Amino acid sequence: MAEFEKGAIHARVVFQVVGDPKEHVENSLKKYIENLKTDKRIRIIQEHFEPSVEKEKLWHTFAELDIVV
């Protein structure tokens, strides 16, 4: 595990988006994560995006991030 400054919090977070159309769901999640990257208080250690899946006429996707705040 990487070294972190004293008092830092290391967390794994999941952001999920559900909606329609597929492109909107995917773009919204990516834009949100890109916005997080601009926050100087948050350091993203690792990110993983799952492909969108259609279920009951809605598109579902999520991103899992390891962050340090």
For each residue, the residues with C-beta under 8 A, 3 or more apart:
1: 10
2: 45
3:
4: 8 10 68
5: 8
6:
7:
8: 4 5 68 69
9: 68 69
10: 1 4 45 66 67 68
11: 66 67 68 69
12: 64 65 66 67
13: 64 65 67
14: 62 63 64 65
15: 29 32 33 62 63 65
16: 60 61 62
17: 25 28 29 32 60 61 62
18: 25 58 59 60
19: 24 25 28 58 59
20: 24 25 57 58 59
21: 24 25 59
22: 25 26 52 54 59
23: 26 27
24: 19 20 21 27 28
25: 17 18 19 20 21 22 28 29 52 59 60 61
26: 22 23 29 30 52 59 61
27: 23 24 30 31
28: 17 19 24 25 31 32
29: 15 17 25 26 32 33 49 61 62 63
30: 26 27 33 34 49
31: 27 28 34 35
32: 15 17 28 29 35 36
33: 15 29 30 36 37 44 47 63 65
34: 30 31 37 38
35: 31 32 38 39
36: 32 33 39 42 44 65
37: 33 34 42 44
38: 34 35
39: 35 36 42
40:
41: 69
42: 36 37 39 67 68 69
43: 67 68 69
44: 33 36 37 47 65 66 67
45: 2 10 65 66 67 68
46: 65 66
47: 33 44 63 64 65 66
48: 63 64 65
49: 29 30 61 62 63
50: 53 61 62 63 64
51: 61
52: 22 25 26 59 60 61
53: 50 59 60 61
54: 22 57 58 59 60
55: 58 60
56:
57: 20 54
58: 18 19 20 54 55
59: 18 19 20 21 22 25 26 52 53 54
60: 16 17 18 25 52 53 54 55
61: 16 17 25 26 29 49 50 51 52 53
62: 14 15 16 17 29 49 50
63: 14 15 29 33 47 48 49 50
64: 12 13 14 47 48 50
65: 12 13 14 15 33 36 44 45 46 47 48
66: 10 11 12 44 45 46 47
67: 10 11 12 13 42 43 44 45
68: 4 8 9 10 11 42 43 45
69: 8 9 11 41 42 43
